Amino acid sequence: MDGQGDPFAAVNLVPFKTIAEYIENRNRVQIFGNMLVLFPFPALLYFNFPKMNNRNYLVTVLCVTVLIEPIQLLINVIANISANVIDIDDFLLNAAGCLLGLTALKLLKHMIQGKKRT
């Protein structure tokens, strides 16, 4: 495939369709790779904006996650290619990674604050 063609040809808007295929094929790289891509993002936000409250962390993280796939689609449309797959499941896995990163950050902050008290 030379990448030319309908930029909307490689779009999946059916939730959990691709995830089910990944699980069926035991493709852990795709599952965990999509989650790990944005796992550190909440920590990067925290170190750059330490005064940000939890609600703003969550909103920022989810906004970035939501923007990834539409930007990928926009690139496909502008370049008139169908090489990149636009997948709702990528969004779900990226969001899960962000939420896991946010949870890990909160646990780490809680552990550090607990040690400071003792």
Biopython code that builds the backbone (N, CA, C, O; Angstrom):
import numpy as np
from Bio.PDB.StructureBuilder import StructureBuilder

atoms = [
    (1, "MET", "N", (0.846, -1.199, 0.000)),
    (1, "MET", "CA", (0.000, 0.000, 0.000)),
    (1, "MET", "C", (0.877, 1.243, 0.000)),
    (1, "MET", "O", (1.794, 1.353, 0.814)),
    (2, "ASP", "N", (0.612, 2.159, -0.884)),
    (2, "ASP", "CA", (1.440, 3.348, -1.006)),
    (2, "ASP", "C", (0.987, 4.490, -0.111)),
    (2, "ASP", "O", (1.603, 5.555, -0.128)),
    (3, "GLY", "N", (-0.070, 4.301, 0.669)),
    (3, "GLY", "CA", (-0.542, 5.334, 1.577)),
    (3, "GLY", "C", (-1.537, 6.289, 0.953)),
    (3, "GLY", "O", (-2.189, 7.049, 1.669)),
    (4, "GLN", "N", (-1.673, 6.271, -0.385)),
    (4, "GLN", "CA", (-2.623, 7.152, -1.052)),
    (4, "GLN", "C", (-4.019, 6.557, -0.948)),
    (4, "GLN", "O", (-4.179, 5.343, -0.823)),
    (5, "GLY", "N", (-5.014, 7.411, -1.000)),
    (5, "GLY", "CA", (-6.376, 6.905, -0.999)),
    (5, "GLY", "C", (-7.259, 7.676, -0.057)),
    (5, "GLY", "O", (-6.943, 8.796, 0.347)),
    (6, "ASP", "N", (-8.360, 7.068, 0.284)),
    (6, "ASP", "CA", (-9.359, 7.688, 1.138)),
    (6, "ASP", "C", (-8.842, 7.797, 2.566)),
    (6, "ASP", "O", (-8.575, 6.770, 3.191)),
    (7, "PRO", "N", (-8.689, 9.013, 3.109)),
    (7, "PRO", "CA", (-8.176, 9.173, 4.466)),
    (7, "PRO", "C", (-9.138, 8.640, 5.529)),
    (7, "PRO", "O", (-8.738, 8.414, 6.671)),
    (8, "PHE", "N", (-10.401, 8.439, 5.156)),
    (8, "PHE", "CA", (-11.374, 7.920, 6.108)),
    (8, "PHE", "C", (-11.491, 6.396, 6.030)),
    (8, "PHE", "O", (-12.274, 5.798, 6.769)),
    (9, "ALA", "N", (-10.721, 5.766, 5.142)),
    (9, "ALA", "CA", (-10.821, 4.316, 4.951)),
    (9, "ALA", "C", (-10.360, 3.548, 6.184)),
    (9, "ALA", "O", (-10.846, 2.447, 6.443)),
    (10, "ALA", "N", (-9.458, 4.099, 6.923)),
    (10, "ALA", "CA", (-8.890, 3.396, 8.073)),
    (10, "ALA", "C", (-9.411, 3.983, 9.386)),
    (10, "ALA", "O", (-8.633, 4.318, 10.279)),
    (11, "VAL", "N", (-10.728, 4.102, 9.491)),
    (11, "VAL", "CA", (-11.351, 4.664, 10.690)),
    (11, "VAL", "C", (-12.192, 3.595, 11.369)),
    (11, "VAL", "O", (-13.016, 2.946, 10.724)),
    (12, "ASN", "N", (-11.988, 3.410, 12.672)),
    (12, "ASN", "CA", (-12.818, 2.494, 13.459)),
    (12, "ASN", "C", (-13.489, 3.290, 14.565)),
    (12, "ASN", "O", (-12.815, 3.823, 15.446)),
    (13, "LEU", "N", (-14.805, 3.374, 14.523)),
    (13, "LEU", "CA", (-15.561, 4.079, 15.547)),
    (13, "LEU", "C", (-16.364, 3.121, 16.433)),
    (13, "LEU", "O", (-17.222, 3.557, 17.200)),
    (14, "VAL", "N", (-16.088, 1.830, 16.328)),
    (14, "VAL", "CA", (-16.778, 0.821, 17.142)),
    (14, "VAL", "C", (-15.938, 0.552, 18.386)),
    (14, "VAL", "O", (-14.866, -0.047, 18.293)),
    (15, "PRO", "N", (-16.422, 0.994, 19.557)),
    (15, "PRO", "CA", (-15.633, 0.797, 20.780)),
    (15, "PRO", "C", (-15.384, -0.683, 21.072)),
    (15, "PRO", "O", (-16.266, -1.527, 20.911)),
    (16, "PHE", "N", (-14.170, -0.966, 21.500)),
    (16, "PHE", "CA", (-13.703, -2.284, 21.946)),
    (16, "PHE", "C", (-13.533, -3.302, 20.816)),
    (16, "PHE", "O", (-13.157, -4.443, 21.085)),
    (17, "LYS", "N", (-13.797, -2.928, 19.568)),
    (17, "LYS", "CA", (-13.606, -3.852, 18.447)),
    (17, "LYS", "C", (-12.125, -4.217, 18.303)),
    (17, "LYS", "O", (-11.772, -5.395, 18.263)),
    (18, "THR", "N", (-11.275, -3.210, 18.226)),
    (18, "THR", "CA", (-9.849, -3.454, 18.060)),
    (18, "THR", "C", (-9.240, -4.040, 19.327)),
    (18, "THR", "O", (-8.364, -4.902, 19.252)),
    (19, "ILE", "N", (-9.694, -3.584, 20.485)),
    (19, "ILE", "CA", (-9.185, -4.128, 21.743)),
    (19, "ILE", "C", (-9.486, -5.621, 21.810)),
    (19, "ILE", "O", (-8.634, -6.405, 22.229)),
    (20, "ALA", "N", (-10.679, -6.020, 21.404)),
    (20, "ALA", "CA", (-11.033, -7.448, 21.389)),
    (20, "ALA", "C", (-10.103, -8.220, 20.453)),
    (20, "ALA", "O", (-9.681, -9.332, 20.771)),
    (21, "GLU", "N", (-9.788, -7.630, 19.305)),
    (21, "GLU", "CA", (-8.853, -8.277, 18.378)),
    (21, "GLU", "C", (-7.464, -8.383, 18.993)),
    (21, "GLU", "O", (-6.799, -9.411, 18.860)),
    (22, "TYR", "N", (-7.024, -7.320, 19.668)),
    (22, "TYR", "CA", (-5.723, -7.359, 20.334)),
    (22, "TYR", "C", (-5.683, -8.472, 21.380)),
    (22, "TYR", "O", (-4.704, -9.211, 21.474)),
    (23, "ILE", "N", (-6.739, -8.583, 22.154)),
    (23, "ILE", "CA", (-6.798, -9.614, 23.190)),
    (23, "ILE", "C", (-6.830, -10.998, 22.547)),
    (23, "ILE", "O", (-6.119, -11.905, 22.981)),
    (24, "GLU", "N", (-7.646, -11.158, 21.522)),
    (24, "GLU", "CA", (-7.750, -12.448, 20.833)),
    (24, "GLU", "C", (-6.408, -12.873, 20.243)),
    (24, "GLU", "O", (-6.042, -14.047, 20.300)),
    (25, "ASN", "N", (-5.678, -11.915, 19.679)),
    (25, "ASN", "CA", (-4.374, -12.202, 19.065)),
    (25, "ASN", "C", (-3.217, -12.099, 20.049)),
    (25, "ASN", "O", (-2.055, -12.265, 19.678)),
    (26, "ARG", "N", (-3.546, -11.824, 21.301)),
    (26, "ARG", "CA", (-2.529, -11.668, 22.370)),
    (26, "ARG", "C", (-1.489, -10.609, 22.010)),
    (26, "ARG", "O", (-0.289, -10.786, 22.224)),
    (27, "ASN", "N", (-1.980, -9.521, 21.467)),
    (27, "ASN", "CA", (-1.122, -8.416, 21.055)),
    (27, "ASN", "C", (-0.981, -7.432, 22.215)),
    (27, "ASN", "O", (-1.612, -6.375, 22.233)),
    (28, "ARG", "N", (-0.157, -7.796, 23.162)),
    (28, "ARG", "CA", (0.048, -6.966, 24.357)),
    (28, "ARG", "C", (0.767, -5.659, 24.028)),
    (28, "ARG", "O", (0.577, -4.653, 24.712)),
    (29, "VAL", "N", (1.587, -5.676, 22.987)),
    (29, "VAL", "CA", (2.341, -4.482, 22.617)),
    (29, "VAL", "C", (1.388, -3.342, 22.278)),
    (29, "VAL", "O", (1.588, -2.217, 22.734)),
    (30, "GLN", "N", (0.354, -3.617, 21.485)),
    (30, "GLN", "CA", (-0.605, -2.578, 21.122)),
    (30, "GLN", "C", (-1.399, -2.107, 22.335)),
    (30, "GLN", "O", (-1.618, -0.908, 22.508)),
    (31, "ILE", "N", (-1.827, -3.042, 23.169)),
    (31, "ILE", "CA", (-2.628, -2.669, 24.338)),
    (31, "ILE", "C", (-1.804, -1.813, 25.289)),
    (31, "ILE", "O", (-2.183, -0.687, 25.611)),
    (32, "PHE", "N", (-0.670, -2.356, 25.735)),
    (32, "PHE", "CA", (0.120, -1.636, 26.727)),
    (32, "PHE", "C", (0.884, -0.464, 26.126)),
    (32, "PHE", "O", (1.145, 0.522, 26.816)),
    (33, "GLY", "N", (1.242, -0.558, 24.853)),
    (33, "GLY", "CA", (1.922, 0.559, 24.194)),
    (33, "GLY", "C", (1.053, 1.795, 24.156)),
    (33, "GLY", "O", (1.513, 2.896, 24.459)),
    (34, "ASN", "N", (-0.217, 1.617, 23.781)),
    (34, "ASN", "CA", (-1.143, 2.756, 23.745)),
    (34, "ASN", "C", (-1.396, 3.306, 25.140)),
    (34, "ASN", "O", (-1.620, 4.506, 25.302)),
    (35, "MET", "N", (-1.364, 2.443, 26.146)),
    (35, "MET", "CA", (-1.565, 2.923, 27.513)),
    (35, "MET", "C", (-0.310, 3.643, 28.030)),
    (35, "MET", "O", (-0.407, 4.677, 28.690)),
    (36, "LEU", "N", (0.859, 3.086, 27.722)),
    (36, "LEU", "CA", (2.101, 3.654, 28.244)),
    (36, "LEU", "C", (2.494, 4.969, 27.587)),
    (36, "LEU", "O", (3.232, 5.762, 28.173)),
    (37, "VAL", "N", (2.006, 5.204, 26.378)),
    (37, "VAL", "CA", (2.355, 6.438, 25.666)),
    (37, "VAL", "C", (2.018, 7.671, 26.509)),
    (37, "VAL", "O", (2.816, 8.606, 26.577)),
    (38, "LEU", "N", (0.860, 7.681, 27.143)),
    (38, "LEU", "CA", (0.446, 8.857, 27.908)),
    (38, "LEU", "C", (0.484, 8.641, 29.426)),
    (38, "LEU", "O", (0.051, 9.511, 30.182)),
    (39, "PHE", "N", (0.994, 7.502, 29.873)),
    (39, "PHE", "CA", (1.094, 7.245, 31.310)),
    (39, "PHE", "C", (1.893, 8.339, 32.038)),
    (39, "PHE", "O", (1.465, 8.771, 33.108)),
    (40, "PRO", "N", (3.030, 8.803, 31.506)),
    (40, "PRO", "CA", (3.806, 9.820, 32.235)),
    (40, "PRO", "C", (3.259, 11.242, 32.125)),
    (40, "PRO", "O", (3.745, 12.137, 32.816)),
    (41, "PHE", "N", (2.267, 11.465, 31.278)),
    (41, "PHE", "CA", (1.771, 12.822, 31.044)),
    (41, "PHE", "C", (1.303, 13.531, 32.317)),
    (41, "PHE", "O", (1.646, 14.698, 32.506)),
    (42, "PRO", "N", (0.534, 12.878, 33.204)),
    (42, "PRO", "CA", (0.128, 13.569, 34.438)),
    (42, "PRO", "C", (1.325, 14.004, 35.291)),
    (42, "PRO", "O", (1.290, 15.073, 35.902)),
    (43, "ALA", "N", (2.377, 13.189, 35.337)),
    (43, "ALA", "CA", (3.565, 13.562, 36.106)),
    (43, "ALA", "C", (4.249, 14.770, 35.477)),
    (43, "ALA", "O", (4.706, 15.666, 36.187)),
    (44, "LEU", "N", (4.321, 14.799, 34.143)),
    (44, "LEU", "CA", (4.915, 15.963, 33.466)),
    (44, "LEU", "C", (4.118, 17.227, 33.769)),
    (44, "LEU", "O", (4.693, 18.295, 33.980)),
    (45, "LEU", "N", (2.804, 17.102, 33.791)),
    (45, "LEU", "CA", (1.970, 18.252, 34.159)),
    (45, "LEU", "C", (2.267, 18.691, 35.587)),
    (45, "LEU", "O", (2.423, 19.881, 35.859)),
    (46, "TYR", "N", (2.343, 17.726, 36.495)),
    (46, "TYR", "CA", (2.558, 18.033, 37.904)),
    (46, "TYR", "C", (3.885, 18.757, 38.114)),
    (46, "TYR", "O", (3.947, 19.738, 38.856)),
    (47, "PHE", "N", (4.947, 18.279, 37.465)),
    (47, "PHE", "CA", (6.248, 18.905, 37.661)),
    (47, "PHE", "C", (6.324, 20.293, 37.030)),
    (47, "PHE", "O", (7.093, 21.139, 37.486)),
    (48, "ASN", "N", (5.541, 20.529, 36.000)),
    (48, "ASN", "CA", (5.528, 21.849, 35.365)),
    (48, "ASN", "C", (4.496, 22.799, 35.954)),
    (48, "ASN", "O", (4.664, 24.017, 35.901)),
    (49, "PHE", "N", (3.423, 22.239, 36.518)),
    (49, "PHE", "CA", (2.345, 23.042, 37.108)),
    (49, "PHE", "C", (1.949, 22.445, 38.461)),
    (49, "PHE", "O", (0.857, 21.894, 38.596)),
    (50, "PRO", "N", (2.830, 22.550, 39.466)),
    (50, "PRO", "CA", (2.571, 21.880, 40.750)),
    (50, "PRO", "C", (1.355, 22.416, 41.506)),
    (50, "PRO", "O", (0.829, 21.720, 42.374)),
    (51, "LYS", "N", (0.906, 23.599, 41.211)),
    (51, "LYS", "CA", (-0.245, 24.179, 41.922)),
    (51, "LYS", "C", (-1.586, 23.805, 41.282)),
    (51, "LYS", "O", (-2.642, 24.158, 41.808)),
    (52, "MET", "N", (-1.548, 23.088, 40.140)),
    (52, "MET", "CA", (-2.783, 22.723, 39.447)),
    (52, "MET", "C", (-3.600, 21.767, 40.325)),
    (52, "MET", "O", (-3.049, 20.857, 40.945)),
    (53, "ASN", "N", (-4.919, 21.984, 40.369)),
    (53, "ASN", "CA", (-5.759, 21.100, 41.185)),
    (53, "ASN", "C", (-6.123, 19.829, 40.407)),
    (53, "ASN", "O", (-5.929, 19.756, 39.194)),
    (54, "ASN", "N", (-6.651, 18.835, 41.123)),
    (54, "ASN", "CA", (-6.940, 17.530, 40.535)),
    (54, "ASN", "C", (-7.926, 17.608, 39.370)),
    (54, "ASN", "O", (-7.777, 16.897, 38.376)),
    (55, "ARG", "N", (-8.913, 18.456, 39.493)),
    (55, "ARG", "CA", (-9.906, 18.596, 38.414)),
    (55, "ARG", "C", (-9.237, 19.095, 37.141)),
    (55, "ARG", "O", (-9.515, 18.587, 36.055)),
    (56, "ASN", "N", (-8.364, 20.079, 37.264)),
    (56, "ASN", "CA", (-7.667, 20.610, 36.088)),
    (56, "ASN", "C", (-6.716, 19.585, 35.483)),
    (56, "ASN", "O", (-6.567, 19.516, 34.263)),
    (57, "TYR", "N", (-6.064, 18.777, 36.348)),
    (57, "TYR", "CA", (-5.234, 17.686, 35.829)),
    (57, "TYR", "C", (-6.072, 16.764, 34.964)),
    (57, "TYR", "O", (-5.697, 16.439, 33.837)),
    (58, "LEU", "N", (-7.207, 16.346, 35.500)),
    (58, "LEU", "CA", (-8.068, 15.406, 34.801)),
    (58, "LEU", "C", (-8.572, 15.991, 33.484)),
    (58, "LEU", "O", (-8.552, 15.313, 32.457)),
    (59, "VAL", "N", (-9.018, 17.228, 33.508)),
    (59, "VAL", "CA", (-9.527, 17.876, 32.294)),
    (59, "VAL", "C", (-8.419, 18.007, 31.252)),
    (59, "VAL", "O", (-8.642, 17.714, 30.077)),
    (60, "THR", "N", (-7.242, 18.437, 31.660)),
    (60, "THR", "CA", (-6.120, 18.608, 30.727)),
    (60, "THR", "C", (-5.712, 17.279, 30.109)),
    (60, "THR", "O", (-5.516, 17.176, 28.898)),
    (61, "VAL", "N", (-5.587, 16.265, 30.955)),
    (61, "VAL", "CA", (-5.185, 14.939, 30.491)),
    (61, "VAL", "C", (-6.210, 14.383, 29.505)),
    (61, "VAL", "O", (-5.834, 13.846, 28.462)),
    (62, "LEU", "N", (-7.480, 14.503, 29.817)),
    (62, "LEU", "CA", (-8.510, 13.986, 28.923)),
    (62, "LEU", "C", (-8.594, 14.789, 27.623)),
    (62, "LEU", "O", (-8.856, 14.219, 26.564)),
    (63, "CYS", "N", (-8.377, 16.096, 27.692)),
    (63, "CYS", "CA", (-8.382, 16.916, 26.465)),
    (63, "CYS", "C", (-7.250, 16.501, 25.529)),
    (63, "CYS", "O", (-7.454, 16.373, 24.322)),
    (64, "VAL", "N", (-6.068, 16.294, 26.079)),
    (64, "VAL", "CA", (-4.937, 15.860, 25.245)),
    (64, "VAL", "C", (-5.239, 14.505, 24.627)),
    (64, "VAL", "O", (-4.964, 14.277, 23.449)),
    (65, "THR", "N", (-5.804, 13.607, 25.423)),
    (65, "THR", "CA", (-6.145, 12.277, 24.930)),
    (65, "THR", "C", (-7.173, 12.360, 23.807)),
    (65, "THR", "O", (-7.049, 11.669, 22.796)),
    (66, "VAL", "N", (-8.176, 13.195, 23.982)),
    (66, "VAL", "CA", (-9.235, 13.333, 22.979)),
    (66, "VAL", "C", (-8.688, 13.932, 21.682)),
    (66, "VAL", "O", (-9.189, 13.619, 20.603)),
    (67, "LEU", "N", (-7.683, 14.774, 21.772)),
    (67, "LEU", "CA", (-7.170, 15.456, 20.581)),
    (67, "LEU", "C", (-6.259, 14.597, 19.708)),
    (67, "LEU", "O", (-6.077, 14.912, 18.532)),
    (68, "ILE", "N", (-5.687, 13.536, 20.241)),
    (68, "ILE", "CA", (-4.704, 12.753, 19.483)),
    (68, "ILE", "C", (-5.304, 12.159, 18.209)),
    (68, "ILE", "O", (-4.753, 12.354, 17.126)),
    (69, "GLU", "N", (-6.397, 11.455, 18.315)),
    (69, "GLU", "CA", (-6.979, 10.801, 17.139)),
    (69, "GLU", "C", (-7.509, 11.801, 16.105)),
    (69, "GLU", "O", (-7.273, 11.601, 14.913)),
    (70, "PRO", "N", (-8.219, 12.876, 16.506)),
    (70, "PRO", "CA", (-8.640, 13.851, 15.483)),
    (70, "PRO", "C", (-7.461, 14.527, 14.777)),
    (70, "PRO", "O", (-7.549, 14.830, 13.587)),
    (71, "ILE", "N", (-6.372, 14.762, 15.488)),
    (71, "ILE", "CA", (-5.189, 15.339, 14.843)),
    (71, "ILE", "C", (-4.628, 14.352, 13.823)),
    (71, "ILE", "O", (-4.220, 14.736, 12.727)),
    (72, "GLN", "N", (-4.614, 13.083, 14.198)),
    (72, "GLN", "CA", (-4.149, 12.058, 13.266)),
    (72, "GLN", "C", (-5.054, 12.016, 12.031)),
    (72, "GLN", "O", (-4.561, 11.892, 10.910)),
    (73, "LEU", "N", (-6.350, 12.118, 12.226)),
    (73, "LEU", "CA", (-7.290, 12.148, 11.096)),
    (73, "LEU", "C", (-7.058, 13.390, 10.235)),
    (73, "LEU", "O", (-7.070, 13.306, 9.007)),
    (74, "LEU", "N", (-6.849, 14.532, 10.871)),
    (74, "LEU", "CA", (-6.588, 15.771, 10.128)),
    (74, "LEU", "C", (-5.331, 15.635, 9.272)),
    (74, "LEU", "O", (-5.307, 16.081, 8.125)),
    (75, "ILE", "N", (-4.304, 15.029, 9.821)),
    (75, "ILE", "CA", (-3.072, 14.799, 9.046)),
    (75, "ILE", "C", (-3.374, 13.911, 7.846)),
    (75, "ILE", "O", (-2.884, 14.159, 6.744)),
    (76, "ASN", "N", (-4.185, 12.873, 8.063)),
    (76, "ASN", "CA", (-4.563, 11.993, 6.949)),
    (76, "ASN", "C", (-5.310, 12.759, 5.865)),
    (76, "ASN", "O", (-5.051, 12.562, 4.678)),
    (77, "VAL", "N", (-6.236, 13.632, 6.262)),
    (77, "VAL", "CA", (-7.033, 14.389, 5.295)),
    (77, "VAL", "C", (-6.151, 15.387, 4.549)),
    (77, "VAL", "O", (-6.229, 15.494, 3.325)),
    (78, "ILE", "N", (-5.321, 16.109, 5.278)),
    (78, "ILE", "CA", (-4.450, 17.103, 4.640)),
    (78, "ILE", "C", (-3.483, 16.439, 3.660)),
    (78, "ILE", "O", (-3.265, 16.929, 2.552)),
    (79, "ALA", "N", (-2.912, 15.320, 4.089)),
    (79, "ALA", "CA", (-1.934, 14.633, 3.241)),
    (79, "ALA", "C", (-2.587, 13.680, 2.245)),
    (79, "ALA", "O", (-1.901, 13.093, 1.408)),
    (80, "ASN", "N", (-3.921, 13.521, 2.331)),
    (80, "ASN", "CA", (-4.678, 12.608, 1.467)),
    (80, "ASN", "C", (-4.085, 11.199, 1.487)),
    (80, "ASN", "O", (-3.831, 10.592, 0.446)),
    (81, "ILE", "N", (-3.876, 10.706, 2.699)),
    (81, "ILE", "CA", (-3.350, 9.356, 2.872)),
    (81, "ILE", "C", (-4.276, 8.562, 3.785)),
    (81, "ILE", "O", (-5.100, 9.129, 4.503)),
    (82, "SER", "N", (-4.130, 7.270, 3.746)),
    (82, "SER", "CA", (-4.884, 6.423, 4.658)),
    (82, "SER", "C", (-3.935, 5.499, 5.422)),
    (82, "SER", "O", (-4.326, 4.416, 5.857)),
    (83, "ALA", "N", (-2.706, 5.933, 5.577)),
    (83, "ALA", "CA", (-1.693, 5.088, 6.220)),
    (83, "ALA", "C", (-1.911, 4.981, 7.721)),
    (83, "ALA", "O", (-1.587, 3.948, 8.306)),
    (84, "ASN", "N", (-2.444, 6.003, 8.359)),
    (84, "ASN", "CA", (-2.661, 5.982, 9.803)),
    (84, "ASN", "C", (-4.075, 5.518, 10.112)),
    (84, "ASN", "O", (-5.039, 5.983, 9.504)),
    (85, "VAL", "N", (-4.188, 4.609, 11.051)),
    (85, "VAL", "CA", (-5.502, 4.117, 11.459)),
    (85, "VAL", "C", (-6.045, 5.013, 12.561)),
    (85, "VAL", "O", (-5.364, 5.268, 13.554)),
    (86, "ILE", "N", (-7.267, 5.489, 12.384)),
    (86, "ILE", "CA", (-7.950, 6.295, 13.387)),
    (86, "ILE", "C", (-8.881, 5.334, 14.124)),
    (86, "ILE", "O", (-9.772, 4.736, 13.522)),
    (87, "ASP", "N", (-8.666, 5.193, 15.432)),
    (87, "ASP", "CA", (-9.372, 4.138, 16.159)),
    (87, "ASP", "C", (-9.851, 4.645, 17.509)),
    (87, "ASP", "O", (-9.066, 5.177, 18.295)),
    (88, "ILE", "N", (-11.136, 4.480, 17.775)),
    (88, "ILE", "CA", (-11.704, 4.867, 19.065)),
    (88, "ILE", "C", (-11.033, 4.088, 20.196)),
    (88, "ILE", "O", (-10.913, 4.591, 21.313)),
    (89, "ASP", "N", (-10.600, 2.865, 19.908)),
    (89, "ASP", "CA", (-9.949, 2.057, 20.933)),
    (89, "ASP", "C", (-8.590, 2.627, 21.323)),
    (89, "ASP", "O", (-8.169, 2.481, 22.470)),
    (90, "ASP", "N", (-7.898, 3.274, 20.387)),
    (90, "ASP", "CA", (-6.649, 3.960, 20.740)),
    (90, "ASP", "C", (-6.932, 5.060, 21.756)),
    (90, "ASP", "O", (-6.191, 5.235, 22.723)),
    (91, "PHE", "N", (-8.015, 5.798, 21.523)),
    (91, "PHE", "CA", (-8.416, 6.827, 22.486)),
    (91, "PHE", "C", (-8.687, 6.206, 23.850)),
    (91, "PHE", "O", (-8.224, 6.713, 24.872)),
    (92, "LEU", "N", (-9.435, 5.112, 23.866)),
    (92, "LEU", "CA", (-9.767, 4.466, 25.145)),
    (92, "LEU", "C", (-8.515, 3.984, 25.874)),
    (92, "LEU", "O", (-8.399, 4.145, 27.089)),
    (93, "LEU", "N", (-7.586, 3.397, 25.135)),
    (93, "LEU", "CA", (-6.351, 2.918, 25.761)),
    (93, "LEU", "C", (-5.463, 4.081, 26.206)),
    (93, "LEU", "O", (-4.847, 4.015, 27.269)),
    (94, "ASN", "N", (-5.394, 5.143, 25.403)),
    (94, "ASN", "CA", (-4.628, 6.336, 25.814)),
    (94, "ASN", "C", (-5.227, 6.948, 27.071)),
    (94, "ASN", "O", (-4.501, 7.329, 27.989)),
    (95, "ALA", "N", (-6.559, 7.043, 27.112)),
    (95, "ALA", "CA", (-7.237, 7.600, 28.288)),
    (95, "ALA", "C", (-6.991, 6.730, 29.508)),
    (95, "ALA", "O", (-6.771, 7.248, 30.603)),
    (96, "ALA", "N", (-7.024, 5.417, 29.335)),
    (96, "ALA", "CA", (-6.749, 4.506, 30.454)),
    (96, "ALA", "C", (-5.326, 4.717, 30.967)),
    (96, "ALA", "O", (-5.092, 4.718, 32.175)),
    (97, "GLY", "N", (-4.381, 4.894, 30.053)),
    (97, "GLY", "CA", (-2.996, 5.152, 30.456)),
    (97, "GLY", "C", (-2.857, 6.452, 31.223)),
    (97, "GLY", "O", (-2.135, 6.518, 32.218)),
    (98, "CYS", "N", (-3.551, 7.489, 30.762)),
    (98, "CYS", "CA", (-3.527, 8.777, 31.470)),
    (98, "CYS", "C", (-4.133, 8.644, 32.860)),
    (98, "CYS", "O", (-3.590, 9.159, 33.837)),
    (99, "LEU", "N", (-5.250, 7.957, 32.939)),
    (99, "LEU", "CA", (-5.904, 7.800, 34.243)),
    (99, "LEU", "C", (-5.054, 6.953, 35.186)),
    (99, "LEU", "O", (-5.002, 7.224, 36.386)),
    (100, "LEU", "N", (-4.387, 5.930, 34.653)),
    (100, "LEU", "CA", (-3.468, 5.141, 35.484)),
    (100, "LEU", "C", (-2.288, 6.005, 35.942)),
    (100, "LEU", "O", (-1.850, 5.916, 37.089)),
    (101, "GLY", "N", (-1.785, 6.834, 35.036)),
    (101, "GLY", "CA", (-0.692, 7.747, 35.396)),
    (101, "GLY", "C", (-1.120, 8.742, 36.457)),
    (101, "GLY", "O", (-0.355, 9.043, 37.374)),
    (102, "LEU", "N", (-2.340, 9.255, 36.340)),
    (102, "LEU", "CA", (-2.877, 10.188, 37.330)),
    (102, "LEU", "C", (-3.039, 9.496, 38.679)),
    (102, "LEU", "O", (-2.722, 10.070, 39.721)),
    (103, "THR", "N", (-3.535, 8.258, 38.654)),
    (103, "THR", "CA", (-3.698, 7.485, 39.889)),
    (103, "THR", "C", (-2.339, 7.206, 40.526)),
    (103, "THR", "O", (-2.180, 7.358, 41.738)),
    (104, "ALA", "N", (-1.367, 6.803, 39.726)),
    (104, "ALA", "CA", (-0.022, 6.542, 40.239)),
    (104, "ALA", "C", (0.579, 7.811, 40.844)),
    (104, "ALA", "O", (1.221, 7.761, 41.893)),
    (105, "LEU", "N", (0.369, 8.940, 40.183)),
    (105, "LEU", "CA", (0.875, 10.210, 40.692)),
    (105, "LEU", "C", (0.246, 10.546, 42.037)),
    (105, "LEU", "O", (0.940, 10.962, 42.964)),
    (106, "LYS", "N", (-1.078, 10.365, 42.143)),
    (106, "LYS", "CA", (-1.765, 10.656, 43.403)),
    (106, "LYS", "C", (-1.268, 9.737, 44.516)),
    (106, "LYS", "O", (-1.063, 10.188, 45.643)),
    (107, "LEU", "N", (-1.070, 8.450, 44.213)),
    (107, "LEU", "CA", (-0.548, 7.513, 45.211)),
    (107, "LEU", "C", (0.864, 7.902, 45.646)),
    (107, "LEU", "O", (1.194, 7.854, 46.831)),
    (108, "LEU", "N", (1.681, 8.282, 44.688)),
    (108, "LEU", "CA", (3.047, 8.697, 44.992)),
    (108, "LEU", "C", (3.049, 9.952, 45.864)),
    (108, "LEU", "O", (3.798, 10.032, 46.838)),
    (109, "LYS", "N", (2.216, 10.927, 45.516)),
    (109, "LYS", "CA", (2.121, 12.150, 46.322)),
    (109, "LYS", "C", (1.651, 11.819, 47.736)),
    (109, "LYS", "O", (2.159, 12.375, 48.709)),
    (110, "HIS", "N", (0.688, 10.918, 47.848)),
    (110, "HIS", "CA", (0.162, 10.510, 49.155)),
    (110, "HIS", "C", (1.250, 9.826, 49.983)),
    (110, "HIS", "O", (1.378, 10.081, 51.181)),
    (111, "MET", "N", (2.035, 8.954, 49.339)),
    (111, "MET", "CA", (3.109, 8.258, 50.044)),
    (111, "MET", "C", (4.186, 9.234, 50.507)),
    (111, "MET", "O", (4.698, 9.109, 51.620)),
    (112, "ILE", "N", (4.532, 10.207, 49.664)),
    (112, "ILE", "CA", (5.560, 11.184, 50.020)),
    (112, "ILE", "C", (5.072, 12.072, 51.156)),
    (112, "ILE", "O", (5.825, 12.357, 52.087)),
    (113, "GLN", "N", (3.814, 12.514, 51.088)),
    (113, "GLN", "CA", (3.263, 13.340, 52.156)),
    (113, "GLN", "C", (3.175, 12.566, 53.463)),
    (113, "GLN", "O", (3.373, 13.146, 54.532)),
    (114, "GLY", "N", (2.883, 11.266, 53.403)),
    (114, "GLY", "CA", (2.820, 10.426, 54.589)),
    (114, "GLY", "C", (4.182, 10.285, 55.247)),
    (114, "GLY", "O", (4.280, 10.263, 56.474)),
    (115, "LYS", "N", (5.237, 10.190, 54.438)),
    (115, "LYS", "CA", (6.600, 10.071, 54.976)),
    (115, "LYS", "C", (7.051, 11.382, 55.606)),
    (115, "LYS", "O", (7.809, 11.372, 56.576)),
    (116, "LYS", "N", (6.595, 12.510, 55.067)),
    (116, "LYS", "CA", (6.980, 13.807, 55.618)),
    (116, "LYS", "C", (6.372, 14.018, 56.997)),
    (116, "LYS", "O", (6.958, 14.699, 57.839)),
    (117, "ARG", "N", (5.193, 13.433, 57.233)),
    (117, "ARG", "CA", (4.522, 13.604, 58.516)),
    (117, "ARG", "C", (5.177, 12.821, 59.639)),
    (117, "ARG", "O", (5.094, 13.207, 60.805)),
    (118, "THR", "N", (5.832, 11.716, 59.287)),
    (118, "THR", "CA", (6.429, 10.882, 60.333)),
    (118, "THR", "C", (7.810, 11.321, 60.697)),
    (118, "THR", "O", (8.442, 10.717, 61.563)),
]
sb = StructureBuilder()
sb.init_structure("model")
sb.init_model(0)
sb.init_chain("A")
sb.init_seg("    ")
for serial, (resi, resn, name, xyz) in enumerate(atoms, 1):
    if name == "N":
        sb.init_residue(resn, " ", resi, " ")
    sb.init_atom(name, np.array(xyz, "f"), 0.0, 1.0, " ", f" {name:<3s}", serial, name[0])
structure = sb.get_structure()
